[in-house]
């Protein structure tokens, strides 16, 4: 044996930035045995084994158990760890997607919390918004209008969203139909969540891009109804007309540590003057399919 080609267990442990106990454990598990054991029991490792140790560490760090690594090594023969490496790539890609989703969710929560904290409440303002793909779920209008039972409505809709393969992501909230908005009637008929994945036609919804009237309000359920009525009245007085439903974005008070009777919502509705509304109605009518009598 050429001693220069081999390292004692302590020397090899230092090269691998590990401990002798770890190397002994790997040997007992059948993962990494010494290249040579002398007659008096001294263990010697070859420098080439550093790469074996490094790969075992990488596979372990990326979620493989020592037993999985051992079985893969035994099963794969000449292919070595190639199968397990390929498998871990797929697992980590899925994990990367999941973590990107979680990061986006936390950023969404932080954004909503900051908006709620810095908002000027009960002041109508206008801004342009991009399109937003959503999932829409019908709700019991009477039940969701009562604070005590509204949480149950949210829970039911969010569970349905999860069961359909979607995620519970901000933004989320409730929808007041266009005809109710035009009458100033606070009547919630559906709930929406962000569409994280492709959705079927049944649940698919879309906030169209355009100019939106917006209003933040903080209060109990009754004060939200009153704020909504004031908002629609002010829009009418300004000659603005709703060009779609009103979306009430839940600002998730609990992010700000508020869990009392009051809650925060941002009401948004795409608007235009009477001429713009008439143009939209004519365009929709011209694009409607013609049915034979």
Secondary structure in CASP SS format (residue, H / E / C, confidence):
PFRMAT SS
TARGET T0000
AUTHOR 0000-0000-0000
METHOD secondary structure of the structure
MODEL  1
X C 1.00
X C 1.00
X H 1.00
X H 1.00
X H 1.00
X E 1.00
X E 1.00
X E 1.00
X H 1.00
X H 1.00
X H 1.00
X H 1.00
X H 1.00
X H 1.00
X H 1.00
X C 1.00
X C 1.00
X C 1.00
X C 1.00
X H 1.00
X H 1.00
X H 1.00
X H 1.00
X H 1.00
X H 1.00
X H 1.00
X H 1.00
X H 1.00
X C 1.00
X C 1.00
X C 1.00
X C 1.00
X C 1.00
X C 1.00
X C 1.00
X E 1.00
X E 1.00
X C 1.00
X C 1.00
X C 1.00
X C 1.00
X C 1.00
X E 1.00
X E 1.00
X E 1.00
X E 1.00
X C 1.00
X C 1.00
X H 1.00
X H 1.00
X H 1.00
X H 1.00
X H 1.00
X H 1.00
X H 1.00
X H 1.00
X H 1.00
X H 1.00
X H 1.00
X H 1.00
X H 1.00
X C 1.00
X C 1.00
X C 1.00
X C 1.00
X H 1.00
X H 1.00
X H 1.00
X H 1.00
X H 1.00
X H 1.00
X H 1.00
X H 1.00
X H 1.00
X H 1.00
X H 1.00
X H 1.00
X H 1.00
X H 1.00
X C 1.00
X C 1.00
X H 1.00
X H 1.00
X H 1.00
X H 1.00
X H 1.00
X H 1.00
X H 1.00
X H 1.00
X H 1.00
X H 1.00
X H 1.00
X H 1.00
X H 1.00
X H 1.00
X H 1.00
X H 1.00
X H 1.00
X H 1.00
X H 1.00
X H 1.00
X H 1.00
X H 1.00
X H 1.00
X H 1.00
X H 1.00
X H 1.00
X H 1.00
X H 1.00
X H 1.00
X H 1.00
X H 1.00
X H 1.00
X H 1.00
X H 1.00
X H 1.00
X H 1.00
X H 1.00
X C 1.00
X C 1.00
X E 1.00
X C 1.00
X C 1.00
X C 1.00
X E 1.00
X E 1.00
X E 1.00
X E 1.00
X E 1.00
X C 1.00
X C 1.00
X E 1.00
X E 1.00
X E 1.00
X E 1.00
X E 1.00
X E 1.00
X E 1.00
X C 1.00
X C 1.00
X H 1.00
X H 1.00
X H 1.00
X H 1.00
X C 1.00
X C 1.00
X H 1.00
X H 1.00
X H 1.00
X H 1.00
X H 1.00
X H 1.00
X H 1.00
X H 1.00
X H 1.00
X H 1.00
X H 1.00
X H 1.00
X H 1.00
X H 1.00
X H 1.00
X H 1.00
X H 1.00
X C 1.00
X C 1.00
X C 1.00
X C 1.00
X C 1.00
X C 1.00
X C 1.00
X C 1.00
X E 1.00
X E 1.00
X E 1.00
X E 1.00
X E 1.00
X C 1.00
X H 1.00
X H 1.00
X H 1.00
X H 1.00
X H 1.00
X H 1.00
X C 1.00
X C 1.00
X C 1.00
X C 1.00
X E 1.00
X E 1.00
X E 1.00
X E 1.00
X E 1.00
X E 1.00
X E 1.00
X C 1.00
X C 1.00
X C 1.00
X C 1.00
X C 1.00
X C 1.00
X C 1.00
X C 1.00
X C 1.00
X E 1.00
X E 1.00
X E 1.00
X E 1.00
X C 1.00
X C 1.00
X E 1.00
X E 1.00
X E 1.00
X E 1.00
X E 1.00
X E 1.00
X E 1.00
X E 1.00
X E 1.00
X E 1.00
X C 1.00
X H 1.00
X H 1.00
X H 1.00
X H 1.00
X H 1.00
X H 1.00
X H 1.00
X H 1.00
X H 1.00
X H 1.00
X H 1.00
X H 1.00
X H 1.00
X H 1.00
X H 1.00
X H 1.00
X H 1.00
X C 1.00
X C 1.00
X E 1.00
X E 1.00
X E 1.00
X E 1.00
X E 1.00
X E 1.00
X E 1.00
X E 1.00
X E 1.00
X E 1.00
X E 1.00
X C 1.00
X C 1.00
X H 1.00
X H 1.00
X H 1.00
X H 1.00
X C 1.00
X C 1.00
X C 1.00
X C 1.00
X C 1.00
X C 1.00
X E 1.00
X E 1.00
X E 1.00
X E 1.00
X E 1.00
X E 1.00
X E 1.00
X E 1.00
X E 1.00
X E 1.00
X E 1.00
X H 1.00
X H 1.00
X H 1.00
X H 1.00
X H 1.00
X H 1.00
X H 1.00
X H 1.00
X H 1.00
X H 1.00
X H 1.00
X H 1.00
X H 1.00
X H 1.00
X C 1.00
X C 1.00
X C 1.00
X C 1.00
X C 1.00
X C 1.00
END
